[in-house]
């Protein structure tokens, strides 16, 4: 939103300087009130509160300038972004399409000013497991980026990364890999594999491979990413912790317990231990619904208690309470035995944690 907000002062000054005060005074005053309210809420990222004022500012611009003025185009773009911020994607797409048509008339259909708008319009088309509506906008933005910046430029890598991450998070599209790989290649070639931007691209590629259950490739990319995040002269950060966590997941899925343990220990060293009650696993396994309980249409729960050893493995699992069907006991124990934790550390060494509990709830679909 900040890339658009700054343009409003130009809009306001343009209105005041180019129009007759006597003839448009009510509209100018209305605009100033709308913009002031919008700006105040937007600065605080209070998008729901800013939305009606973004809309009114755009409607006023339509009356003052018409559809073929850059101020109207800017306000339409800003309104569309605000709609995206409150997840009203269908409405955002409608407004951003109008903004695109205005931008094309004002700046030209092959102008650099279209790139960011095309990306945001593509984002407005994001729906889980569907990316058809996004493709044409993203491709057009990348074509313009290649034209103005070069297809091996850092600017092009940044756009490819943004597109790939959006596709990964919103649509789970296979196209995410292509864009993320392109971004990683450019950053690695231009800045080196150990640069922070190459690390970020590798991190996202690792997450993509995890989502497709290609655990070998996931571990390879995440290991590359980790090298760029582990800086000895800087404190540990959240993305480094997340990378260790994803590596625990990848290696656990591959049955490589020793490799997973290294990252469990790393997380344990980096995070303070609070109590067994707030102890959460890095890797969880959901129990299969017992066939006997399903056939009997029985629901219920089971509470398991266990110890977490110095390597983050679960030991001595037992059920301390259950209800619904006796088969919940065995399935809950089997699931809990597959959990992995970051072991607790005391005085720089991993220690055994006793009395950790987890509750499994068994509910049938309607």
C-alpha positions as CSV (number, residue, x, y, z in Angstrom):
1,X,0.0,0.0,0.0
2,X,2.8,2.5,0.8
3,X,3.9,2.6,-2.9
4,X,0.5,4.2,-3.7
5,X,-0.2,6.3,-0.6
6,X,2.5,8.8,-1.4
7,X,0.9,9.7,-4.7
8,X,-2.2,11.1,-3.0
9,X,-0.6,14.3,-2.0
10,X,0.1,15.0,-5.6
11,X,-3.6,14.3,-6.4
12,X,-4.8,16.6,-3.6
13,X,-2.4,19.5,-4.7
14,X,-3.4,19.0,-8.3
15,X,-7.1,19.3,-7.4
16,X,-6.5,22.5,-5.4
17,X,-4.3,24.1,-8.0
18,X,-6.1,23.2,-11.2
19,X,-9.7,23.7,-10.2
20,X,-11.8,26.8,-9.4
21,X,-12.3,26.9,-5.6
22,X,-15.7,28.4,-5.9
23,X,-17.0,25.8,-8.3
24,X,-15.6,22.6,-6.7
25,X,-15.2,23.6,-3.1
26,X,-17.6,20.9,-1.7
27,X,-16.0,18.2,-3.8
28,X,-12.5,19.3,-2.8
29,X,-13.5,19.4,0.9
30,X,-15.0,15.9,0.6
31,X,-11.9,14.6,-1.1
32,X,-9.6,16.0,1.6
33,X,-11.7,14.4,4.3
34,X,-11.8,11.1,2.6
35,X,-8.1,11.1,1.9
36,X,-7.2,12.2,5.4
37,X,-9.2,9.4,6.9
38,X,-7.9,6.9,4.5
39,X,-4.3,7.9,5.1
40,X,-4.7,7.8,8.8
41,X,-6.0,4.2,8.8
42,X,-3.7,3.0,6.0
43,X,-0.6,4.2,7.9
44,X,-1.7,1.9,10.7
45,X,-2.5,-0.9,8.3
46,X,-6.2,-0.8,9.4
47,X,-7.4,-1.9,6.0
48,X,-11.1,-2.5,6.9
49,X,-11.4,1.0,8.2
50,X,-9.5,2.6,5.3
51,X,-11.6,0.8,2.6
52,X,-14.7,3.1,2.4
53,X,-12.4,6.1,2.2
54,X,-10.3,4.6,-0.6
55,X,-13.6,4.0,-2.5
56,X,-14.9,7.5,-1.9
57,X,-11.6,9.1,-3.0
58,X,-11.7,7.1,-6.2
59,X,-15.4,8.0,-6.9
60,X,-14.5,11.7,-6.4
61,X,-11.6,11.5,-8.8
62,X,-14.0,10.0,-11.4
63,X,-16.2,13.1,-11.1
64,X,-13.3,15.6,-11.1
65,X,-11.1,14.1,-13.9
66,X,-12.9,11.3,-15.6
67,X,-11.5,7.9,-16.5
68,X,-8.6,9.0,-18.6
69,X,-6.6,11.0,-16.0
70,X,-3.6,9.6,-14.2
71,X,-5.0,10.7,-10.8
72,X,-8.1,8.6,-11.4
73,X,-6.0,5.7,-12.4
74,X,-3.8,6.0,-9.3
75,X,-6.8,6.2,-7.0
76,X,-8.4,3.2,-8.8
77,X,-5.3,1.2,-8.3
78,X,-5.1,2.2,-4.6
79,X,-8.7,1.2,-4.1
80,X,-8.1,-2.2,-5.7
81,X,-5.1,-2.8,-3.4
82,X,-7.2,-1.9,-0.4
83,X,-9.8,-4.5,-1.5
84,X,-7.0,-7.1,-1.8
85,X,-5.8,-6.2,1.7
86,X,-9.3,-7.2,3.1
87,X,-9.3,-10.3,0.9
88,X,-12.2,-9.1,-1.3
89,X,-10.5,-10.6,-4.3
90,X,-13.4,-10.6,-6.8
91,X,-14.2,-6.9,-6.2
92,X,-10.5,-6.2,-6.2
93,X,-10.1,-7.8,-9.6
94,X,-12.9,-5.7,-11.0
95,X,-11.4,-2.4,-9.8
96,X,-7.9,-3.4,-10.8
97,X,-9.0,-4.3,-14.3
98,X,-10.5,-0.8,-14.6
99,X,-7.2,0.7,-13.2
100,X,-5.3,-1.3,-15.8
101,X,-7.4,0.0,-18.7
102,X,-6.8,3.6,-17.3
103,X,-3.1,3.0,-17.0
104,X,-2.9,1.7,-20.6
105,X,-4.6,4.8,-21.8
106,X,-2.5,7.2,-19.7
107,X,0.9,5.5,-20.0
108,X,0.6,3.2,-22.9
109,X,0.0,-0.6,-23.3
110,X,3.7,-1.4,-23.2
111,X,4.8,0.9,-20.4
112,X,6.9,0.2,-17.3
113,X,4.2,1.6,-15.1
114,X,2.0,-1.4,-15.8
115,X,4.3,-4.0,-14.2
116,X,3.3,-3.7,-10.6
117,X,-0.4,-3.3,-11.4
118,X,-0.3,-6.5,-13.5
119,X,1.3,-8.4,-10.6
120,X,-1.4,-7.2,-8.2
121,X,-4.1,-8.0,-10.7
122,X,-2.7,-11.5,-10.9
123,X,-2.7,-11.8,-7.1
124,X,-6.4,-10.8,-7.1
125,X,-7.1,-13.9,-9.3
126,X,-5.5,-16.3,-6.7
127,X,-7.7,-19.2,-5.8
128,X,-6.7,-22.5,-4.1
129,X,-5.5,-25.0,-6.7
130,X,-6.6,-22.7,-9.6
131,X,-4.2,-20.3,-11.3
132,X,-5.6,-19.9,-14.8
133,X,-6.7,-16.3,-14.3
134,X,-3.3,-15.3,-13.0
135,X,-1.1,-16.6,-15.7
136,X,-1.7,-14.0,-18.4
137,X,-1.2,-11.1,-16.0
138,X,2.0,-12.6,-14.5
139,X,3.4,-13.4,-17.9
140,X,2.7,-9.9,-19.3
141,X,4.4,-8.4,-16.2
142,X,7.5,-10.6,-16.7
143,X,7.6,-9.7,-20.4
144,X,7.7,-6.0,-19.5
145,X,10.2,-6.6,-16.8
146,X,12.5,-8.4,-19.3
147,X,12.1,-5.6,-21.7
148,X,12.9,-2.8,-19.3
149,X,15.3,-4.5,-16.8
150,X,16.5,-7.6,-18.6
151,X,15.5,-11.2,-18.0
152,X,18.6,-11.8,-15.9
153,X,18.3,-8.7,-13.7
154,X,17.7,-8.5,-10.0
155,X,14.5,-6.7,-10.6
156,X,13.3,-9.6,-12.8
157,X,14.4,-12.1,-10.1
158,X,12.4,-10.1,-7.5
159,X,9.2,-10.3,-9.6
160,X,9.8,-14.0,-10.3
161,X,10.2,-14.6,-6.6
162,X,7.0,-12.7,-5.7
163,X,5.0,-14.6,-8.3
164,X,6.4,-18.0,-7.3
165,X,5.7,-17.4,-3.7
166,X,2.1,-16.3,-4.4
167,X,1.5,-19.3,-6.5
168,X,3.0,-21.5,-3.7
169,X,1.0,-20.0,-0.9
170,X,-2.3,-19.4,-2.6
171,X,-2.8,-21.9,-5.4
172,X,-0.2,-24.7,-4.8
173,X,0.4,-24.4,-8.6
174,X,3.3,-26.4,-10.2
175,X,4.1,-23.1,-12.0
176,X,5.5,-21.9,-8.6
177,X,8.5,-24.1,-9.1
178,X,9.4,-22.5,-12.5
179,X,9.3,-18.9,-11.1
180,X,11.1,-19.8,-7.9
181,X,13.8,-21.7,-9.7
182,X,14.3,-18.7,-12.1
183,X,14.6,-16.4,-9.2
184,X,17.1,-18.6,-7.4
185,X,19.2,-18.9,-10.5
186,X,19.4,-15.2,-11.1
187,X,20.2,-14.4,-7.5
188,X,22.8,-17.1,-7.4
189,X,24.5,-16.0,-10.6
190,X,24.4,-12.3,-9.8
191,X,25.0,-12.4,-6.0
192,X,26.3,-15.8,-5.2
193,X,24.6,-18.9,-3.6
194,X,25.4,-17.6,-0.1
195,X,23.6,-14.3,-0.6
196,X,20.6,-13.6,1.5
197,X,18.3,-13.3,-1.5
198,X,19.5,-16.6,-3.0
199,X,18.9,-18.1,0.4
200,X,15.3,-16.7,0.5
201,X,14.7,-18.2,-2.9
202,X,16.1,-21.6,-1.9
203,X,14.0,-21.5,1.3
204,X,10.8,-21.0,-0.8
205,X,11.9,-23.7,-3.2
206,X,12.4,-26.0,-0.3
207,X,8.9,-25.3,0.9
208,X,7.5,-26.0,-2.5
209,X,9.3,-29.4,-2.7
210,X,7.9,-30.2,0.8
211,X,4.4,-29.5,-0.5
212,X,4.9,-31.9,-3.4
213,X,6.5,-34.5,-1.0
214,X,9.8,-34.5,-2.9
215,X,11.7,-34.6,0.4
216,X,15.2,-35.1,-1.1
217,X,15.0,-31.9,-3.2
218,X,13.4,-30.1,-0.2
219,X,16.3,-31.0,2.0
220,X,18.8,-30.0,-0.6
221,X,17.3,-26.5,-1.1
222,X,16.6,-26.0,2.6
223,X,20.2,-26.9,3.4
224,X,21.4,-24.3,0.9
225,X,19.1,-21.7,2.5
226,X,20.3,-22.5,6.0
227,X,23.9,-21.7,5.1
228,X,22.8,-18.1,4.3
229,X,20.8,-17.7,7.5
230,X,23.3,-19.1,9.9
231,X,25.4,-16.0,10.6
232,X,27.8,-16.4,13.6
233,X,27.9,-12.7,14.3
234,X,24.1,-12.2,14.3
235,X,21.4,-13.6,16.7
236,X,19.2,-16.4,15.5
237,X,16.1,-15.4,13.6
238,X,12.7,-16.8,12.8
239,X,13.5,-17.8,9.3
240,X,16.5,-19.8,10.5
241,X,14.3,-21.6,13.0
242,X,11.7,-22.3,10.3
243,X,14.4,-23.8,8.0
244,X,15.5,-26.1,10.8
245,X,11.9,-27.1,11.4
246,X,11.3,-27.9,7.7
247,X,14.5,-29.9,7.6
248,X,13.3,-32.0,10.6
249,X,10.1,-32.6,8.6
250,X,11.9,-33.6,5.4
251,X,14.4,-35.9,7.0
252,X,11.7,-37.5,9.2
253,X,9.6,-38.3,6.2
254,X,12.7,-39.9,4.5
255,X,13.4,-41.9,7.6
256,X,16.7,-40.2,8.2
257,X,16.4,-39.8,12.0
258,X,20.0,-38.9,12.6
259,X,19.9,-36.0,10.2
260,X,16.5,-34.9,11.6
261,X,18.0,-35.0,15.2
262,X,20.7,-32.5,14.2
263,X,18.1,-29.9,13.4
264,X,15.9,-30.8,16.4
265,X,19.0,-30.1,18.6
266,X,19.6,-26.8,16.7
267,X,16.1,-25.6,17.4
268,X,16.4,-26.7,21.1
269,X,19.6,-24.6,21.5
270,X,17.9,-21.5,19.9
271,X,14.6,-21.5,21.8
272,X,14.0,-21.2,25.5
273,X,12.1,-24.0,27.1
274,X,9.0,-22.9,29.1
275,X,7.1,-26.0,30.4
276,X,5.8,-29.4,29.4
277,X,2.3,-28.0,29.1
278,X,3.4,-25.6,26.3
279,X,5.6,-28.1,24.6
280,X,4.7,-28.5,20.9
281,X,6.1,-31.1,18.5
282,X,8.0,-30.2,15.3
283,X,6.5,-33.1,13.5
284,X,3.1,-34.6,14.2
285,X,1.3,-37.7,12.9
286,X,-2.5,-37.8,12.8
287,X,-3.9,-41.1,13.9
288,X,-6.0,-43.2,11.5
289,X,-9.7,-43.3,12.5
290,X,-10.1,-46.9,13.9
291,X,-12.3,-49.0,11.6
292,X,-14.2,-50.5,14.6
293,X,-15.0,-47.1,16.0
294,X,-16.0,-45.8,12.6
295,X,-18.4,-48.7,11.9
296,X,-19.9,-48.2,15.4
297,X,-20.2,-44.5,14.7
298,X,-18.3,-43.7,17.9
299,X,-16.6,-40.4,18.5
300,X,-14.3,-39.5,21.4
301,X,-10.8,-38.6,22.5
302,X,-7.6,-39.9,24.0
303,X,-5.1,-38.1,26.1
304,X,-1.6,-39.5,25.9
305,X,1.4,-38.8,28.1
306,X,5.0,-39.4,27.4
307,X,8.6,-38.3,27.8
308,X,10.7,-36.4,25.3
309,X,14.4,-37.6,25.3
310,X,17.6,-35.6,24.7
311,X,17.3,-36.1,20.9
312,X,13.6,-35.1,20.7
313,X,12.2,-38.6,20.4
314,X,9.0,-39.6,22.2
315,X,9.4,-42.3,24.8
316,X,7.2,-44.2,27.3
317,X,3.9,-43.4,25.7
318,X,0.7,-44.2,27.7
319,X,-2.9,-43.1,27.6
320,X,-4.1,-41.4,30.8
321,X,-7.7,-40.8,29.7
322,X,-10.0,-41.7,26.9
323,X,-13.6,-41.8,25.9
324,X,-15.8,-43.1,23.1
325,X,-14.1,-46.4,21.9
326,X,-11.3,-48.5,23.3
327,X,-9.5,-48.6,19.9
328,X,-8.7,-44.9,20.3
329,X,-6.1,-46.0,22.8
330,X,-3.8,-47.9,20.5
331,X,-4.1,-45.6,17.5
332,X,-3.3,-42.6,19.7
333,X,-0.2,-44.3,21.1
334,X,1.1,-45.2,17.6
335,X,0.6,-41.6,16.4
336,X,2.3,-40.1,19.4
337,X,5.3,-42.4,19.0
338,X,6.0,-40.7,15.6
339,X,6.2,-37.1,17.0
340,X,9.5,-35.3,17.0
341,X,10.4,-32.4,19.3
342,X,13.2,-30.0,19.8
343,X,14.7,-31.2,23.1
344,X,14.8,-28.9,26.1
345,X,18.2,-27.4,26.9
346,X,19.5,-26.6,30.4
347,X,23.0,-25.1,30.9
348,X,23.7,-25.7,27.2
349,X,22.9,-29.4,27.2
350,X,19.8,-31.3,26.0
351,X,17.8,-32.9,28.8
352,X,14.9,-35.3,29.3
353,X,11.4,-33.8,29.6
354,X,8.8,-35.9,31.4
355,X,5.0,-35.6,31.6
356,X,4.3,-34.1,28.1
357,X,0.7,-34.6,27.0
358,X,-1.3,-34.5,23.8
359,X,-5.0,-34.8,23.2
360,X,-6.3,-36.6,20.1
361,X,-9.9,-35.9,19.2
362,X,-11.9,-38.4,17.1
363,X,-14.8,-36.9,15.2
364,X,-16.7,-38.4,12.2
365,X,-17.7,-36.4,9.2
366,X,-21.4,-35.6,8.9
